[in-house]
Amino acid sequence: MDRPDTRILPFSEVPAAAWDAVAPTAGRCPMVLRDWTLCTAEAAPPGSEVKVVVAGPPSDPEALLPLLVEPGPLRRHRFIGNDDGGVAIPARRPEALAAVAETVAGLRAPLSLGYYPAASPAVDLLRHACRGRAIALARPQDRPTAPYLALDDSWQAPERHLKKKTAQSIRRRERRLRELGALRVDFLEPSEAEVDALILEAADVEARGWKRAAGTALVDDARQLTFLRRYGRRQARAGRLHLTFLSLDDRPLAMSIGEVVDGVYWAHKTGYDAGYGRYGPGILLQYHLIRHLAGRGVTRLEFCGQLDDFKRTWTETGVATVTLRVYPLNLLGVAAMATDAWAEARHRLARRAGRARRRSRPGGRRRQTHSEEPPADEVAEAGLPLG
């Protein structure tokens, strides 16, 4: 079949119904739907621009690639929706994906597609399209991205799927927390009017954890917080928003912000109070959330992000990815490549320092699979842009 024509359009020129129709109806990823890009555009910093590579007519597109053009001299383009990795460009057929790759190769601006699925044909299509025009770098990632867990009725008793020591640890931690006061888990599907207050409450919980020290907490990122509030309102209106809080004497100790789409729960944000880390509030919340989701018929839990030690408590399954970037053969491309090389060098040094600190702790490298702490290299990665 022939390749469809492609064009680069402002976000507003792609009809909402046509946009969402491009994504597969089975197991749709909310990050490729129009609401995600709309809220990204609304929360973008001044000087940004959102545009869309469209294959086929805008009224009936065959593939879409939404791009955030960042302010600054590099004018770097980023794939909207793939901040956490594992998300592919939605396309109805290979020819449409090839057409998008050809257009992207001619952008003449640096592009980051994030942690992109390694098995996607887009990787080779982009390499081929860039010949003579740009450099396409696809660097394999050590850890899988987008970990997920298939759920069925048996997960209403999660301990049946856990290692014996992990299940015992969860029960012991919950018992100790209950000795301190009234422990409660709330599963909320709020109205649109309730969203802002609940998002701020969740952000407050997260700020009491390791993400604040890493500089990635919501309270320190006005753009991300604005996005979540706007996106949360839209998903509440659609009946998809789902928030979970684990509280002790009405004080929230852990939270999860997610949504349920076509029977799949997507965990967009999680956090816990590090002051109660010895009691494992994060893993306790996850235990009760999985029970709840299995009981209401949810068939899959998408953890999002990378497969770290905490998520390995529940699953070993994720998506192999590559860091996919395009550098045009011009001054912008050379400058972006040099900037990224320096950022990666700093990242490697931070990882080594983190590992050295971990080795210096009592017990050395030993660590429990159900630890509440993030891996040292995850903290280092938190400050590294994918571009």
Secondary structure by P-SEA (a helix, b strand, c coil): ccccbbbbbccccccaaaaaaacccccccccccaaaaaaaaaaccccbbbbbbcccccccccbbbbbbbccccccbbbbccccccccccccccaaaaaaaaaaaaaccbbbbccccccccaaaaaaaaaacccbbbbbbbbccccbbbbbbccccccccccccaaaaaaaaaaaaaaaaacbbbbbbbbccccccaaaaaaaaaaaaacccccccccccccaaaaaaaaaaaaaaaaaccbbbbbbbccccccbbbbbcccccccccccccccccccccaaaaaaaaaaaaaaaaacccbbbbcccccccccccccbbbbbcbbbbbcccaaaaaaaaaaaaaaaaaaaaaaaaaaaaaacccccccccccccccaaaaaacccccc
